C-alpha cells in the first residue's frame, strides 16, 4: 500500500514538511514521485521506513497500526431489483470494516489510494468475488441526499 506525504506525516506524528525533508535527504525508503509533483511512499507493516542518521537524537515517532481496511461491497441482488422495478431506492454499495457495516448508499468517493480485488477462487467472507479495499477516508452518498463519512482509523502500537 502507498500513501502520500500528508498521511505518512500523520503516521509518523511529524509535519508534512519534515517528511519532505526526509525524502529530499533520501532517508525514506521507496519514496518516489508520480505525475511530476506527487510523492508516494510505500508502507512496510503499516509504517513508512525511515533510515537513521549516524548522529543526533533518536527518532520519536511511534509505530501505528491500521484498525482494518475499509471494504466497499456491491450488492448485486439490489442492483437487479433496481433495474427490474424502476425507481427503487435500494442501496447498492456498502462500506464495511471487518463485519461491521459503516455506511450504505449508491455513490462513494474515496479520498486516497484504493485497490479493486477480484478473487473468484477465494471469495470474501460474505461471498463477494469483487470488492474495493482502501485505507483512506471515504464519503458515501445516499438517494435521499444524506452523506456519511467513513473514516480511516489508526491506532498506536
C-alpha angles and dihedrals in degrees: 000000000000129000135187128243094269095055091042088053092052090049093050093040091234134111123277089240090058090051089053090050090051090050091049090052089052093241098124106083117227096005113149140167123246126190088012096280112040121087120213119195123194120229122227111196089342097309137085113248113241119183120221128241121233095242137041135045124324116264116265101207120121130226111251128195127205114241091223143304121284106236122201114207129195116219105217096185091055091047089053092047092048089051095044097044103041118225098019114147101212114149113252100184131053130183114215138179108201106319095331117102109222101180142353129205149114102264132038133189115200114205099206144008119335139175128220110216126201115183113160092167096046109033125191118269090265092053097257117143096192126045142142122245123198140162091200131097115266137195118219120202124201132203092252092057098257118142123208125191119219106199130209108238127205128178131197115249 
